[in-house]
Amino acid sequence: MHMNTRTQKILFALLVLCLPLVLLTFGNAWVRILDMALIYVLLALGLNIVVGFAGLLDLGYVAFFALGAYLYALLASPQLLETFAQLAPYFENGLHTPWWVVMPLAALLAAFMGALLGAPTLKLRGDYLAIVTLGFGEIIRVFVNNMDQPINITNGPKGLGSIDPIVLFGHPMSKKIELFGVSWPGVVQYYYFFLLVVVIFVVLCSRLEHSRIGRAWMAIREDEIAAQAMGLNTRNLKLLAFALGASIGGVGGCLFAAFQTFISPESFGLMESVMIVAMVVLGGIGHLPGVILGAVLLASLPEALRFVAAPLQSIMGERVDASILRQLLIALTMIFVMLIRPQGLWPKSFQLSRQHSAKGKSKEEGKA
Amino acid sequence: MTFSQPLLKVTGVGKHFGGLHALKGVDLSIQEGSIHGLIGPNGAGKTTLFNVITGLYKADQGEFYFEGRPYEPSSVADVVKQGVARTFQNIRLFKNMTVLDNVKVGLHTQTHSGVWGALTQNQANRNEEAKTVVVAQSWLDFVGLGGLEHEPAHSLSYGDQRRLEIARALATNPKLLALDEPAAGMNASEKLTLKALILKIKASGVTVLLIEHDVKLVMGLCSSLSVLDEGRLICEGNPREVQSNPKVIEAYLGVGSVPHVE
C-alpha cells in the first residue's frame, strides 16, 4: 500500500521533468503557465523566509520582485542607452549585461533594500508591520511609474521592452533549439532553467530552516520576548530575514523580466503581494513543500479556472464578465480551503520531523 | 556563616508606571550558590523587581552589581549574555517547535554558525550542529524530559512545559537562574519533582532566584528570603526569621492580626 519515500521521490521527479512535455501537446500557453508558476514558487520561497520563518507579515514583497525585474530590464535593454545617448559609443553592441552578472547584483540590491525597509519596522508587529510594508510596496511601484520624468529611466507606465532573454552558452532561450531530433520551444527551455533555479533555492531554504539561524527566526516568530530571553539579537535576525527574503525576490524579478522581455509597473501591484502572501498561507506557513504547493496551485488555478468560468458564464446567460467570475471562484476556493484547513494545505507535521531525525541518527550510527 | 561576595546585589531600585510606584528603593543581595526566595503579597512588586533585574523593564533608579562588577540590565538579550537567565510566570515556550529545538535556541549565544555556514553546510557548521544536539539533549536529560525531544512543545503536559522552560534557560549557561512562580498551577506531585529539580540545579552550581506563592515550597527550598510589600523590602533573612517577623505577618494577614496570632 505504502510506497517507500524513495520511490515516491523518483516518481515525483519524473513527473516534474515530464510535465512540460505532456502539456506541450496542448500548446505552448500551458507550459508558459508552468514557467510563471515556477517564478511564483521562487517568490513564495523568499517571502516564506520573512513570513513563514521569522513571522513578519510583509505585504510589500512585490517591491523586491519589481526591483530585480527593473534592474535586469535596465541593464539588458536599449532603454538606458536611449536616455543617455552620450554613453552609446562605449557600448557598440548595445547594453547586454548577462543574467549571471545581473542576478547576483539584483539579489544584493534587493537584500539591501530589504534591510532598509526592515530597519524602521523593527518595533512593529502583526497588522502594523503589514501596513508599513504595504506602503513600501506601493511606494516602489509609484516610484517606478513616475521615473520617466525629468530623465526617462523606467519609461513610466509604458514599461520597458526589448529585454534580453536568458542566454545560456550563447543560445538565447527564447529561440527554439533542435535537440535529439526534436525542436524544443523557448518555454520548455525556460521551464528547465527555472526548475534548476527553484531547486537550488529550495535546497538553500531548507538548509536555512534547519540551521541555527532558522531556529532563531522561528523562536522570534513563536515568542519574541522569550527569544530575547535566550539572548537572541532579534533586531539583526529580523533584518537578516528581510534581507535574505528580499534577495530571492530580486532573483525572481530578473527571471521574470528575461522571460517576459517586457515589464511595466502594472505587473507589480498590491494584488501581486497579496497573492504571494496567499500562496505561503494557503500552502502551509513555514513549511517548504506546502509553500511550493501553494505557489503552484495559486499560480495555475486562475488559468485553469478560465475553462470553468466560460461554461459557467454561458449558463448565467453571459451576464457576468468572465474575469470577474474567475476572481470570484479563486476567492471562494481560498475561503473554502482556509475553512477546512486553517493550517494550510500541507502544514508542518511533527511526525515527519521525527522520522527525519530517526533517519539522521541511524546515519550517524552507520558512520560510527 | 560565609562572607562570600553576593552574586547579585541591587540597591535602591525604583520603578514607577505613571503614578504607580511599583518599587520604592528596594535592596536585594543574593549569595552565590544559594536559592534565594522573593515573596510578598499580590501586587507587592515581586514581578516588577524580577523584570527589572532581567532587563525586561528599565529601572528609574538603582545600582546593580553582578559578581562584584557593575551590571546594567539594559535589555533582555544583554542580561542573558551576562549570565542571568529567566523563566516566565505564564509559560513562554516556542510552542510550534520541537522540545529539542526549544533547548537548541537556548544554546544560540554559545554557538556561532551563520548564514554562510548554513547555506554551505561546511564542516564547522556540521560539527557545531552535532554538538548542539548533544548539549541540548543533555539538558533535556538533566530536567527529566529525555525521550520527548521530538514532540512539539505545545503537546507537553503543564509540568513538563515548566521543566522545558527551565531546561531552555539553563542551556544559556547562566550563573543566576531566575524562576518566576515555577510551581504556579502545579499539583502536589509535580511540585515535588520541581523541588527536586531546583535542588539539583543548585547542586550543579547555579544560583537560583525564586518568586513563589507556595509558602511550603519556598520555606523548604530557600536558604534566604526577601519579602516585599507595596514596593518596599520589609524583611530579609532565613525562612525561620522571616516566618516570625511581625511585619511579614502584618503584610500577609493585615494590620491588627499580630496580637491574635496564637
Interface residues (C-beta under 8 A of the other chain):
Chain A: L204 R207 L208 S211 R212 I213 G214 R215 A216 M218 A219 E222 D223 I225 A226 A227 Q228 A229 M230 G231 L232 N233 T234 L240 L244 K348 F350 S353 R354 S357 E364
Chain B: T54 L56 S75 V76 A77 V80 K81 A85 R86 F88 R92 L93 F94 K95 N96 M97 T98 D101 K104 V105 G106 H108 T109 T111 S113 G114 V115 G117 A118 L119 Q121 N125 E128 E129 A130 T132 H150 E151 P152 S155 R168 A169 T172
